[in-house]
Amino acid sequence: MTVPELRAAELTPPETAVPVGFVPRDYNFAADVLQRNLDAGRASKPAFIDVRGATTYGRLADRVARFGAGLRGLGIKREERVLLALTDTIDWPTAFLGCLKSGIVAVPVNTLLTEDDYRFMLADSRAKCLVVSEALFPKFEQLIRQSPDLEHVIVSGDNPHGYRLFEDVVGADEPEPYTAPTTADDMAFWLYTSGSTGKPKGAVHCHASLKHTADLYGTPVAGLKETDLVHSVAKLFFAYGLGNAMTFPLSVGATVVLNADRPTPDGVAELLRKHPITVFFGVPTFYATFLNSPNAPQKAELKLRRCLSAGEALPEEVAKNFYARYGVEISDGLGTTEMLHVFLTNRPGQNKYGTTGKGVPGYDIKLIGEDGNPAKPGEIGELYVRGPTSALMYWNNREKSRDTFRGEWTRCGDKYIEDADGYYVCCGRADDMLKVSGMYVSPFEVEAALSSHPDVLEAAVVGWNDDQRLVKPKAFVVLKSPDKASAALLQALQEHCKQKLAPYKYPRWIEFRKELPKTATGKIQRFKLRAEGQA
């Protein structure tokens, strides 16, 4: 059911809005964050550590300047787009910041997509230049010749495949003390949504938004400090990973450990043993599989002081089990590509497991019921957020822009309940909600009940038609030990849910799976499971 348009009164700013950190009109994020670290005397301090070793803040600033000069030397002009299809190495922040400093729009894209996705993004962005990791080049080899707007290709790696090598670009030109005369509201970069229900949408973000996310969340809430060593499971091309592994650490002069490989429990366990990481950003799926891994480190092997999560709602049992093993709370939060980073979160010492916490100061949160009126505490409503980091629009998509960006408010597409303590409880995506016997059922609530069973690794719940074409919950379950799957366990899981939930909410069917369909961000693709029932 479509949520009605908000009344004009609902869009009126409050008289006592939380003040936001000042950003001058003439502003360039890349120039600002690099110069602040140099002025603070961090030129010889490592900014990033990747498979090649450490890159200091001084060397990073030099590489950024050289890369920007290289792009300008190729004839790429301000506001033209550069598509970045890069794995997490020092070349990623070099290219991203190099674009921004030169006033060129960076378009980082997911490295796990299909050739068709990349074909659409190249055409939609009209990118003049492609910067691609050598490992990803095969997916672009045919597209390069088919993209009429694409004029230049830069390859990060050892084999240029007939094009320019990244290292040759940063080594060819002397760095120039050049910063494009951008404003705080100039387009700085685009982030494409995952496009799970249609073509990806390019969310257009400005220079000021990067600083705002650091000032509002990275420093005061995530609590990053200059002395921290940071790692993010979410990659840099995600909005979440961009803040975790670049914006926030660079804003305080911390050091980031990058991993170019796809994260696995064993790979991250090795990384945590090798580096004394103090701040760790994960996603719920990863925390769950990490806890179930026989190679997970012991508490004494780690130096963690802060752990954070976003992407999907964090199951209460996962959070409790992690704290029991490592003595560190996981602060679960919610952010979106459209809002750039987390705007709703739990905080250490104030965590309420099973919730997504409270609004980050600087953002306003509201829940809107199906009638267009504000939902009362305890009632389900669709989540809207207002804050300074909202995207300007979806590129070349006016219809979707009008539906999502409503005045100062951004429609998130999530269903939530505000509890009596002012904490927000996730009920799932708006299009994932079930109506059983005339009453709403939150898939996440049923999934959380299933995940609290000691044999369950993860679960997904969707609406399924019974013999009378009435919708009931069906669960797809991944077990920690797949060989335990049995009719007896199925019945035990149903009884387990009946003890934790209202009777009408328990899953009428349970199907054991080896894995669940997910996006590249780790979010469960419930629409694919629903489609099986409609086939």
C-alpha positions as CSV (number, residue, x, y, z in Angstrom):
1,M,0.0,0.0,0.0
2,T,1.4,3.4,-1.0
3,V,2.0,5.8,1.8
4,P,0.1,9.0,1.2
5,E,1.9,12.3,0.5
6,L,3.0,14.0,3.7
7,R,1.0,17.1,4.7
8,A,2.8,20.4,4.4
9,A,2.7,20.8,8.2
10,E,4.7,17.6,8.5
11,L,7.5,19.1,6.4
12,T,7.8,22.2,8.6
13,P,11.2,22.4,10.3
14,P,11.1,22.3,14.1
15,E,11.9,25.5,15.9
16,T,14.7,23.8,17.9
17,A,16.7,21.8,15.3
18,V,20.0,20.3,16.4
19,P,22.8,22.4,15.0
20,V,25.1,20.9,12.4
21,G,28.8,21.4,12.1
22,F,29.7,24.4,9.9
23,V,30.8,23.9,6.4
24,P,31.8,27.0,4.4
25,R,30.2,27.7,1.0
26,D,33.6,27.3,-0.8
27,Y,34.6,23.8,0.2
28,N,36.3,20.7,-1.2
29,F,36.3,17.7,1.1
30,A,39.4,16.0,-0.3
31,A,41.5,19.2,0.0
32,D,40.1,19.8,3.5
33,V,40.7,16.4,5.0
34,L,44.2,15.9,3.5
35,Q,45.4,19.4,4.5
36,R,44.1,19.0,8.0
37,N,46.2,15.9,8.5
38,L,49.3,17.5,7.1
39,D,48.8,20.6,9.3
40,A,48.5,18.3,12.3
41,G,51.9,16.8,11.6
42,R,50.8,13.4,10.4
43,A,52.7,13.4,7.1
44,S,54.8,10.4,8.2
45,K,51.9,8.5,9.9
46,P,50.3,5.6,8.0
47,A,46.9,6.5,6.6
48,F,46.2,3.1,4.9
49,I,47.7,-0.4,5.1
50,D,47.0,-2.8,2.3
51,V,48.7,-5.8,0.8
52,R,51.5,-3.6,-0.6
53,G,52.3,-2.1,2.8
54,A,51.6,1.3,4.5
55,T,50.9,4.6,2.8
56,T,51.5,7.6,4.9
57,Y,49.3,10.7,5.0
58,G,52.0,12.6,3.2
59,R,52.3,10.0,0.5
60,L,48.5,9.8,0.1
61,A,48.3,13.6,-0.4
62,D,51.0,13.3,-3.0
63,R,49.3,10.5,-4.9
64,V,45.9,12.3,-4.8
65,A,47.5,15.4,-6.3
66,R,49.3,13.3,-9.0
67,F,46.2,11.4,-9.9
68,G,44.1,14.5,-10.2
69,A,46.8,16.1,-12.4
70,G,46.7,12.9,-14.5
71,L,42.9,13.1,-15.0
72,R,43.1,16.8,-16.0
73,G,46.0,15.9,-18.4
74,L,43.6,13.4,-20.1
75,G,41.2,16.3,-20.7
76,I,38.6,15.3,-18.1
77,K,36.8,18.4,-16.9
78,R,35.0,19.5,-13.8
79,E,31.7,17.7,-13.2
80,E,32.4,15.0,-15.7
81,R,32.2,11.5,-14.3
82,V,34.9,8.8,-13.6
83,L,33.6,5.3,-12.9
84,L,35.7,3.5,-10.2
85,A,35.5,-0.3,-10.2
86,L,38.3,-0.9,-7.7
87,T,39.0,-3.4,-5.0
88,D,40.1,-2.1,-1.6
89,T,43.7,-1.0,-2.0
90,I,45.4,2.3,-1.7
91,D,44.4,3.0,-5.3
92,W,40.7,3.4,-4.2
93,P,41.1,6.4,-1.9
94,T,43.7,7.8,-4.2
95,A,41.3,7.8,-7.2
96,F,38.3,8.9,-5.2
97,L,40.0,11.8,-3.5
98,G,41.9,12.7,-6.6
99,C,38.6,13.1,-8.5
100,L,37.0,15.2,-5.7
101,K,40.0,17.5,-5.4
102,S,39.9,18.2,-9.1
103,G,36.1,18.8,-9.1
104,I,35.6,15.6,-11.1
105,V,32.6,13.4,-10.0
106,A,33.7,10.0,-8.7
107,V,31.3,7.1,-9.3
108,P,32.5,4.1,-7.3
109,V,30.6,1.0,-8.1
110,N,30.1,-2.4,-6.5
111,T,32.8,-4.9,-7.6
112,L,30.4,-7.9,-7.4
113,L,28.0,-6.9,-10.1
114,T,27.2,-8.3,-13.6
115,E,28.4,-7.1,-17.0
116,D,24.8,-5.9,-17.6
117,D,24.9,-3.8,-14.4
118,Y,28.1,-2.2,-15.5
119,R,26.8,-1.5,-19.0
120,F,23.9,0.4,-17.5
121,M,26.1,2.4,-15.1
122,L,28.5,3.4,-17.8
123,A,25.7,4.6,-20.0
124,D,23.7,6.2,-17.2
125,S,26.7,8.1,-15.8
126,R,28.2,8.9,-19.2
127,A,31.6,8.3,-17.6
128,K,34.5,9.8,-19.6
129,C,37.0,7.5,-17.8
130,L,37.0,4.1,-16.2
131,V,39.4,3.2,-13.4
132,V,39.3,-0.6,-13.0
133,S,41.2,-3.2,-11.0
134,E,43.0,-5.7,-13.1
135,A,41.0,-8.6,-11.6
136,L,37.7,-6.9,-12.7
137,F,38.9,-6.0,-16.2
138,P,37.4,-9.1,-17.9
139,K,33.9,-7.8,-17.0
140,F,34.6,-4.5,-18.7
141,E,36.6,-5.6,-21.7
142,Q,33.7,-5.8,-24.1
143,L,31.8,-2.8,-22.5
144,I,34.7,-0.5,-23.1
145,R,34.3,-0.7,-26.9
146,Q,30.5,-0.5,-26.6
147,S,30.4,2.7,-24.4
148,P,30.4,5.8,-26.7
149,D,31.0,8.3,-23.8
150,L,34.1,6.4,-22.5
151,E,37.3,7.9,-23.7
152,H,40.0,6.7,-21.2
153,V,40.7,3.5,-19.2
154,I,43.1,3.3,-16.3
155,V,44.0,-0.2,-14.9
156,S,45.0,-0.8,-11.3
157,G,47.4,-3.7,-11.3
158,D,50.4,-5.0,-13.3
159,N,48.8,-5.7,-16.7
160,P,47.4,-2.6,-18.5
161,H,45.6,-4.7,-21.2
162,G,46.6,-2.1,-23.7
163,Y,45.5,0.9,-21.6
164,R,47.1,3.1,-18.9
165,L,48.4,1.7,-15.7
166,F,47.3,3.4,-12.5
167,E,50.9,3.6,-11.2
168,D,52.0,5.2,-14.4
169,V,49.3,7.9,-14.0
170,V,50.3,8.8,-10.5
171,G,54.0,8.7,-11.5
172,A,53.8,10.7,-14.7
173,D,53.0,14.2,-13.5
174,E,54.4,16.3,-10.7
175,P,51.8,17.0,-8.1
176,E,50.2,20.4,-8.4
177,P,48.9,22.5,-5.6
178,Y,45.6,22.6,-7.4
179,T,42.1,22.3,-5.8
180,A,39.0,22.9,-8.0
181,P,36.9,25.9,-6.8
182,T,34.0,23.7,-5.6
183,T,31.3,24.7,-3.2
184,A,29.9,22.6,-0.3
185,D,26.8,21.9,-2.5
186,D,28.7,20.8,-5.6
187,M,28.3,17.2,-6.8
188,A,31.2,15.3,-5.5
189,F,30.3,11.6,-6.1
190,W,27.5,9.2,-6.9
191,L,26.6,5.9,-5.2
192,Y,24.4,3.5,-7.1
193,T,21.8,1.6,-5.1
194,S,21.9,-2.2,-5.3
195,G,18.9,-2.3,-7.7
196,S,17.4,-5.4,-6.2
197,T,13.9,-4.5,-7.5
198,G,14.9,-2.7,-10.7
199,K,17.7,-0.8,-12.4
200,P,20.3,0.8,-10.0
201,K,19.6,4.4,-9.1
202,G,22.5,6.9,-8.9
203,A,22.3,8.8,-5.6
204,V,24.0,12.1,-6.1
205,H,26.0,13.4,-3.1
206,C,27.8,16.7,-2.5
207,H,31.1,17.6,-0.8
208,A,29.6,18.8,2.5
209,S,27.8,15.5,3.2
210,L,31.1,13.7,3.7
211,K,32.2,16.1,6.4
212,H,28.7,16.0,8.0
213,T,28.8,12.3,8.4
214,A,32.1,12.5,10.2
215,D,31.0,15.3,12.4
216,L,27.7,13.8,13.3
217,Y,28.4,10.1,13.5
218,G,32.0,9.1,12.9
219,T,33.6,11.1,15.8
220,P,30.9,11.6,18.4
221,V,29.0,8.3,18.0
222,A,31.3,5.7,16.4
223,G,34.0,7.4,18.6
224,L,37.0,7.2,16.2
225,K,40.3,8.6,17.5
226,E,43.7,9.4,16.0
227,T,45.1,6.4,17.8
228,D,42.7,3.9,16.3
229,L,43.5,1.1,13.8
230,V,40.3,0.6,11.8
231,H,38.9,-2.2,9.6
232,S,35.6,-2.4,7.8
233,V,34.1,-5.6,6.4
234,A,31.9,-3.5,4.2
235,K,33.9,-2.4,1.2
236,L,34.7,1.2,0.3
237,F,32.2,1.3,-2.6
238,F,29.3,0.9,-0.2
239,A,28.0,4.1,1.5
240,Y,28.6,2.3,4.9
241,G,32.2,1.3,4.0
242,L,33.0,4.7,2.5
243,G,32.4,6.3,5.9
244,N,34.0,3.4,7.9
245,A,37.2,3.0,6.0
246,M,37.8,6.5,4.6
247,T,35.8,9.5,5.7
248,F,35.8,8.8,9.5
249,P,39.4,7.6,9.9
250,L,40.9,10.3,7.8
251,S,38.8,13.0,9.6
252,V,40.6,12.2,12.9
253,G,44.0,11.0,11.5
254,A,43.5,7.3,12.3
255,T,44.9,4.4,10.3
256,V,42.9,2.0,8.1
257,V,43.6,-1.7,7.2
258,L,42.3,-2.5,3.8
259,N,41.5,-6.0,2.4
260,A,41.1,-6.4,-1.3
261,D,39.7,-9.9,-1.0
262,R,36.0,-10.7,-0.4
263,P,35.6,-11.0,3.4
264,T,35.4,-14.5,4.9
265,P,35.4,-15.4,8.6
266,D,38.8,-17.1,8.1
267,G,40.3,-14.2,6.2
268,V,39.1,-11.6,8.6
269,A,40.2,-13.7,11.6
270,E,43.8,-13.8,10.1
271,L,43.7,-10.1,9.5
272,L,42.6,-9.4,13.1
273,R,45.4,-11.6,14.4
274,K,48.0,-9.8,12.2
275,H,46.9,-6.2,13.0
276,P,45.9,-4.8,16.4
277,I,42.6,-3.4,15.1
278,T,40.7,-1.4,17.7
279,V,37.6,-0.3,15.7
280,F,35.7,-2.9,13.7
281,F,32.8,-2.3,11.3
282,G,30.8,-5.3,10.3
283,V,27.3,-6.4,9.1
284,P,24.9,-8.8,10.9
285,T,25.5,-11.7,8.5
286,F,29.2,-11.5,9.0
287,Y,29.0,-11.3,12.8
288,A,26.8,-14.4,12.8
289,T,29.1,-16.5,10.5
290,F,32.2,-15.2,12.3
291,L,30.9,-16.5,15.7
292,N,30.2,-19.9,14.1
293,S,33.6,-20.2,12.6
294,P,36.0,-22.7,14.3
295,N,38.9,-20.4,13.4
296,A,37.5,-17.3,15.1
297,P,40.2,-15.7,17.3
298,Q,40.1,-15.9,21.1
299,K,39.4,-12.7,23.1
300,A,43.0,-12.5,24.3
301,E,44.2,-12.3,20.6
302,L,42.2,-9.1,19.9
303,K,42.6,-5.5,20.7
304,L,39.0,-4.4,19.8
305,R,37.4,-1.6,21.8
306,R,34.5,-0.7,19.5
307,C,32.4,-2.8,17.1
308,L,29.6,-1.5,15.0
309,S,27.0,-2.9,12.6
310,A,24.6,-1.8,9.9
311,G,23.1,-3.1,6.7
312,E,20.3,-5.1,8.3
313,A,18.9,-5.3,11.8
314,L,21.3,-7.2,14.1
315,P,19.6,-10.2,15.8
316,E,19.7,-9.9,19.5
317,E,21.2,-13.4,20.0
318,V,24.1,-12.5,17.7
319,A,24.9,-9.4,19.7
320,K,24.6,-11.1,23.0
321,N,26.8,-14.1,21.9
322,F,29.5,-11.7,20.6
323,Y,29.6,-9.7,23.8
324,A,29.8,-13.0,25.8
325,R,32.8,-14.1,23.8
326,Y,34.7,-10.9,23.3
327,G,33.4,-8.5,25.9
328,V,32.7,-5.8,23.3
329,E,29.2,-4.4,22.6
330,I,28.1,-4.3,18.9
331,S,26.4,-0.9,18.3
332,D,23.8,-1.6,15.7
333,G,22.6,1.2,13.4
334,L,20.7,2.1,10.3
335,G,21.9,4.1,7.3
336,T,21.0,4.3,3.7
337,T,22.7,5.1,0.4
338,E,20.4,8.0,0.1
339,M,21.5,9.4,3.5
340,L,25.1,8.4,3.0
341,H,25.6,6.9,6.4
342,V,24.1,5.9,9.8
343,F,21.4,8.2,11.2
344,L,19.8,5.8,13.7
345,T,21.9,3.8,16.1
346,N,22.6,2.2,19.5
347,R,25.5,3.5,21.5
348,P,28.0,1.7,23.8
349,G,26.6,1.6,27.3
350,Q,23.2,2.4,26.0
351,N,22.6,-0.6,23.8
352,K,19.2,-2.1,23.7
353,Y,19.6,-5.3,21.9
354,G,16.8,-6.1,19.4
355,T,16.5,-2.4,18.5
356,T,18.3,0.0,16.1
357,G,18.7,2.6,18.9
358,K,17.8,6.2,18.7
359,G,18.4,9.0,16.2
360,V,21.9,10.4,15.7
361,P,21.9,14.1,16.9
362,G,21.6,16.3,13.8
363,Y,18.9,14.0,12.3
364,D,15.2,14.0,12.8
365,I,13.2,10.7,12.7
366,K,9.5,10.2,12.2
367,L,7.3,7.2,11.5
368,I,4.3,7.7,9.2
369,G,1.3,5.3,9.3
370,E,-0.7,4.1,6.3
371,D,-3.1,7.0,6.8
372,G,-0.4,9.6,6.4
373,N,-0.4,10.6,10.1
374,P,2.5,10.2,12.5
375,A,2.5,6.7,14.1
376,K,2.2,6.7,17.9
377,P,4.7,4.8,20.1
378,G,4.0,1.1,19.7
379,E,2.4,1.5,16.2
380,I,4.1,0.4,13.0
381,G,5.0,3.2,10.7
382,E,7.2,3.9,7.7
383,L,10.5,5.5,8.5
384,Y,11.3,9.0,7.3
385,V,14.5,10.9,8.2
386,R,15.6,14.6,7.8
387,G,19.2,15.6,8.0
388,P,22.1,17.4,6.2
389,T,23.5,14.3,4.3
390,S,20.5,13.5,2.1
391,A,21.4,12.9,-1.6
392,L,20.5,15.7,-3.9
393,M,18.5,13.4,-6.2
394,Y,18.7,10.2,-8.2
395,W,20.5,11.0,-11.4
396,N,18.2,11.0,-14.4
397,N,15.3,9.5,-12.5
398,R,12.8,12.2,-11.6
399,E,10.0,9.8,-10.7
400,K,12.0,7.9,-8.1
401,S,13.5,11.2,-6.8
402,R,10.1,12.6,-6.2
403,D,8.9,9.5,-4.4
404,T,12.0,9.3,-2.1
405,F,13.0,12.9,-1.4
406,R,10.0,14.7,0.0
407,G,10.9,18.2,0.8
408,E,13.4,18.0,3.7
409,W,12.4,14.4,4.4
410,T,13.8,11.2,2.9
411,R,11.5,8.2,2.7
412,C,13.6,5.2,3.7
413,G,11.2,2.3,2.8
414,D,11.6,0.6,6.2
415,K,8.9,-0.2,8.7
416,Y,9.7,0.5,12.4
417,I,8.0,0.8,15.8
418,E,9.1,3.3,18.4
419,D,9.0,1.6,21.8
420,A,8.2,3.1,25.2
421,D,11.9,4.0,25.8
422,G,12.2,5.9,22.5
423,Y,14.2,3.1,20.8
424,Y,13.3,2.1,17.3
425,V,12.5,-1.5,16.5
426,C,13.0,-2.8,13.0
427,C,10.0,-4.6,11.4
428,G,11.6,-5.0,8.0
429,R,11.3,-3.4,4.6
430,A,7.9,-2.0,3.8
431,D,7.5,-4.4,0.9
432,D,8.5,-7.4,3.1
433,M,5.7,-6.9,5.7
434,L,3.1,-9.7,6.0
435,K,-0.5,-9.4,6.9
436,V,-1.7,-12.6,8.6
437,S,-5.3,-12.9,9.7
438,G,-5.6,-9.2,9.2
439,M,-2.7,-8.4,11.5
440,Y,0.8,-7.3,10.5
441,V,3.7,-9.7,11.0
442,S,7.3,-8.4,10.8
443,P,9.6,-10.9,9.0
444,F,12.5,-9.7,11.2
445,E,10.6,-10.5,14.4
446,V,10.1,-14.1,13.3
447,E,13.7,-14.3,12.0
448,A,15.0,-13.1,15.3
449,A,13.0,-15.8,17.1
450,L,14.4,-18.5,14.9
451,S,17.9,-17.1,15.2
452,S,17.7,-17.4,18.9
453,H,17.6,-21.2,18.6
454,P,21.1,-22.6,19.2
455,D,21.0,-24.6,15.9
456,V,20.1,-21.7,13.6
457,L,22.8,-19.7,11.8
458,E,20.4,-17.4,9.9
459,A,16.9,-17.3,8.7
460,A,14.6,-15.5,6.2
461,V,10.9,-15.2,6.4
462,V,8.5,-14.4,3.6
463,G,4.7,-14.5,2.9
464,W,3.6,-17.8,1.4
465,N,0.1,-18.8,0.2
466,D,-1.6,-21.7,1.8
467,D,-4.2,-24.0,0.1
468,Q,-6.8,-21.3,0.4
469,R,-4.5,-18.6,-1.1
470,L,-4.2,-17.0,2.3
471,V,-0.8,-15.6,3.3
472,K,1.1,-17.2,6.1
473,P,4.8,-17.0,7.2
474,K,7.3,-19.4,5.7
475,A,10.9,-19.6,6.9
476,F,14.0,-20.5,5.1
477,V,16.7,-21.6,7.6
478,V,20.4,-22.1,7.4
479,L,21.7,-24.3,10.2
480,K,25.0,-24.1,11.9
481,S,25.4,-27.8,11.3
482,P,23.5,-28.7,8.1
483,D,23.4,-32.4,8.9
484,K,21.0,-31.7,11.8
485,A,18.2,-31.0,9.4
486,S,15.2,-33.2,10.2
487,A,11.5,-33.2,10.7
488,A,12.0,-33.3,14.4
489,L,14.1,-30.1,14.3
490,L,11.6,-28.4,12.1
491,Q,8.9,-29.1,14.6
492,A,11.2,-28.0,17.4
493,L,11.8,-24.7,15.7
494,Q,8.1,-24.1,15.2
495,E,7.5,-24.7,18.9
496,H,10.4,-22.4,19.8
497,C,8.8,-19.6,17.8
498,K,5.4,-20.2,19.4
499,Q,7.0,-19.7,22.8
500,K,8.5,-16.4,21.8
501,L,5.8,-14.9,19.5
502,A,2.1,-14.4,19.3
503,P,0.5,-17.7,18.0
504,Y,-0.4,-16.3,14.5
505,K,3.2,-15.3,13.8
506,Y,4.9,-18.7,13.9
507,P,6.2,-20.0,10.5
508,R,3.7,-22.6,9.1
509,W,6.5,-24.0,6.9
510,I,10.2,-24.2,7.4
511,E,12.6,-25.1,4.6
512,F,16.3,-25.8,5.3
513,R,18.8,-24.3,2.9
514,K,22.6,-24.4,2.6
515,E,22.6,-20.6,2.0
516,L,20.2,-17.7,1.4
517,P,20.1,-15.4,-1.6
518,K,21.8,-12.1,-0.8
519,T,22.9,-8.8,-2.4
520,A,26.5,-8.0,-2.6
521,T,26.0,-5.9,0.6
522,G,25.0,-9.1,2.5
523,K,21.3,-8.2,2.7
524,I,18.9,-11.1,2.3
525,Q,17.0,-11.0,-1.0
526,R,13.6,-12.0,0.3
527,F,11.9,-11.1,-3.0
528,K,13.7,-14.0,-4.6
529,L,12.4,-16.4,-2.0
530,R,8.9,-14.9,-2.4
531,A,9.1,-15.4,-6.2
532,E,9.5,-19.2,-5.6
533,G,6.1,-19.2,-4.0
534,Q,4.5,-17.3,-6.8
535,A,6.1,-19.5,-9.6
